Amino acid sequence: MPYVNKPRPYKHEYKKQVARDEHEDRMERQRARRSYDKKGIDRKGKDVAHVKALSKGGTNRDGTRLQAPSKNRSFRRKSSGAMK
């Protein structure tokens, strides 16, 4: 908990996220969640998973699906820790 006695620097965190090229992926995930909400699909307790991972160049057009969090948040890894 690094921000116990001071306010959280949201603007600084946002700039760091943009600098690391994470902003577009976050927006893509948000658009995927909103599309399920717009269709009226209940996603309570589920994650919106991309068929092709965003870190591997996937997009919402490649497809999304609802998955249990335990299935969506763990992947087979190489010895370097990267996703297979």
Phi, psi and omega in degrees: 000085185283344185249054183286312186252012180215156181290151181287131182276078184301318181297320179294318179297320179296316179298320178295321180295318179294320180295329180272006181060036178261347187295315182296320178295321178296318179293324178296318177296319180295318178297322179296316179297318181294327179294323176293319179295322181295325179283351180082017180277128179281120181249023181300124179079006182238159174253147172272112184257141175270137180300314173251122185304141179298327179291342178258014176095012180283164176221177176294332180292336177288343177119148176226162178206159175271133180223158173293144180304325181295329179278325186278336189260007179221130182229159174295140185238153172280173179296336177281350181098352179284155179290138178286000000 
